[in-house]
Amino acid sequence: MSTSYCGPAPLPDDLLGRWNFDPVLIAAMVLAGLSFAFLRRNATQRESGGFVLGMVTLIVIFISPLCALTVSLFSARVVHHALLVAIAAPLLAMALPRLQRNLASLAFPLLALHTVIFWLWHAPDFYAVALADTAVYWLMQISLLGSAMLLWAAVLGAPAGSAIAVLLGATAQMGFLGALLVFASQPLYLPHFLTTQPFGFDPLVDQQLAGLVMWVPASLPYLAIALVRLLGWLRQPRVQPS
């Protein structure tokens, strides 16, 4: 069975007891919270709320039993990654208005960067290495979260037209990868070949479920923000020709 930062693959009976209380991880999260409180003392309620909710999402991802479940099920890993790039990343980016202003003109290059990183870590060989090595695992997590935060910051700061185009591009790349997983004729992710059966899945069904998660639910935050930006754009007063 695969071993990873989150420990050995759990069985259903012991999953709820598999919380991750890594002191280094907890210290890093506490330090991040203190740094935000000190450096952003004048943050708005919206910015502070985004940061808090983003950190809560990271706790669900890395400390709750979801961390252990991702060792057994690729579908749980995709839920983990969806929470990381589509929920935690925009919430944390919301708390950084200066970053939004600085990156607003770079939305399209950042979409390309994030797409490359996202596809790289879902390539079976790179994925297998990340699950077997803690340093590579954290490289995967930090690069996914970091590139997604930069992308979301750019989207939040960009004009509506550019933001909508980038969000639709992000939705398309994620949906395409999800479709490839759904329609693959064989399981691709070696670390999960022997870990899915206790949860009632064979590896191919688990992979197909992962693809569906990536194809539909993981795309919803991008589409929701695109719709919000579109409605805001349409409601802007038009300048009448003189």
BELURVEN-V695116 format. One record per residue. N is the residue number from 0. RES is the residue in three letters. OMEGA is omega as a letter, one per 40 degrees, with the letter a starting at -180 (999 if undefined). Layout:
((N;RES;OMEGA) (N;RES;OMEGA))
This chain:
((0;MET;a) (1;SER;i) (2;THR;a) (3;SER;i) (4;TYR;a) (5;CYS;i) (6;GLY;i) (7;PRO;i) (8;ALA;a) (9;PRO;i) (10;LEU;a) (11;PRO;a) (12;ASP;a) (13;ASP;a) (14;LEU;a) (15;LEU;i) (16;GLY;a) (17;ARG;i) (18;TRP;a) (19;ASN;a) (20;PHE;i) (21;ASP;a) (22;PRO;i) (23;VAL;i) (24;LEU;a) (25;ILE;i) (26;ALA;i) (27;ALA;i) (28;MET;i) (29;VAL;i) (30;LEU;i) (31;ALA;i) (32;GLY;i) (33;LEU;i) (34;SER;i) (35;PHE;a) (36;ALA;a) (37;PHE;a) (38;LEU;a) (39;ARG;a) (40;ARG;a) (41;ASN;a) (42;ALA;i) (43;THR;i) (44;GLN;i) (45;ARG;a) (46;GLU;i) (47;SER;i) (48;GLY;i) (49;GLY;i) (50;PHE;a) (51;VAL;a) (52;LEU;i) (53;GLY;i) (54;MET;i) (55;VAL;i) (56;THR;i) (57;LEU;i) (58;ILE;i) (59;VAL;a) (60;ILE;a) (61;PHE;a) (62;ILE;a) (63;SER;i) (64;PRO;i) (65;LEU;i) (66;CYS;i) (67;ALA;a) (68;LEU;i) (69;THR;i) (70;VAL;a) (71;SER;a) (72;LEU;i) (73;PHE;i) (74;SER;i) (75;ALA;i) (76;ARG;i) (77;VAL;i) (78;VAL;i) (79;HIS;a) (80;HIS;i) (81;ALA;i) (82;LEU;a) (83;LEU;a) (84;VAL;a) (85;ALA;i) (86;ILE;a) (87;ALA;a) (88;ALA;i) (89;PRO;i) (90;LEU;i) (91;LEU;i) (92;ALA;i) (93;MET;a) (94;ALA;a) (95;LEU;a) (96;PRO;i) (97;ARG;i) (98;LEU;i) (99;GLN;a) (100;ARG;a) (101;ASN;a) (102;LEU;a) (103;ALA;a) (104;SER;a) (105;LEU;a) (106;ALA;a) (107;PHE;i) (108;PRO;i) (109;LEU;i) (110;LEU;i) (111;ALA;i) (112;LEU;a) (113;HIS;i) (114;THR;i) (115;VAL;a) (116;ILE;a) (117;PHE;i) (118;TRP;i) (119;LEU;a) (120;TRP;i) (121;HIS;i) (122;ALA;a) (123;PRO;a) (124;ASP;i) (125;PHE;i) (126;TYR;a) (127;ALA;i) (128;VAL;a) (129;ALA;i) (130;LEU;a) (131;ALA;a) (132;ASP;a) (133;THR;a) (134;ALA;i) (135;VAL;i) (136;TYR;a) (137;TRP;i) (138;LEU;i) (139;MET;a) (140;GLN;a) (141;ILE;a) (142;SER;i) (143;LEU;a) (144;LEU;a) (145;GLY;a) (146;SER;i) (147;ALA;i) (148;MET;i) (149;LEU;i) (150;LEU;a) (151;TRP;i) (152;ALA;i) (153;ALA;a) (154;VAL;a) (155;LEU;a) (156;GLY;a) (157;ALA;i) (158;PRO;a) (159;ALA;a) (160;GLY;i) (161;SER;a) (162;ALA;a) (163;ILE;i) (164;ALA;a) (165;VAL;i) (166;LEU;i) (167;LEU;i) (168;GLY;i) (169;ALA;i) (170;THR;a) (171;ALA;a) (172;GLN;i) (173;MET;i) (174;GLY;i) (175;PHE;i) (176;LEU;i) (177;GLY;i) (178;ALA;i) (179;LEU;i) (180;LEU;a) (181;VAL;a) (182;PHE;i) (183;ALA;a) (184;SER;a) (185;GLN;i) (186;PRO;a) (187;LEU;a) (188;TYR;a) (189;LEU;a) (190;PRO;a) (191;HIS;a) (192;PHE;a) (193;LEU;a) (194;THR;a) (195;THR;a) (196;GLN;i) (197;PRO;a) (198;PHE;i) (199;GLY;i) (200;PHE;i) (201;ASP;a) (202;PRO;a) (203;LEU;i) (204;VAL;i) (205;ASP;i) (206;GLN;i) (207;GLN;i) (208;LEU;i) (209;ALA;i) (210;GLY;i) (211;LEU;i) (212;VAL;a) (213;MET;a) (214;TRP;a) (215;VAL;a) (216;PRO;a) (217;ALA;i) (218;SER;a) (219;LEU;i) (220;PRO;i) (221;TYR;a) (222;LEU;a) (223;ALA;i) (224;ILE;i) (225;ALA;i) (226;LEU;i) (227;VAL;i) (228;ARG;i) (229;LEU;a) (230;LEU;i) (231;GLY;i) (232;TRP;a) (233;LEU;a) (234;ARG;i) (235;GLN;i) (236;PRO;i) (237;ARG;i) (238;VAL;i) (239;GLN;i) (240;PRO;a) (241;SER;999))
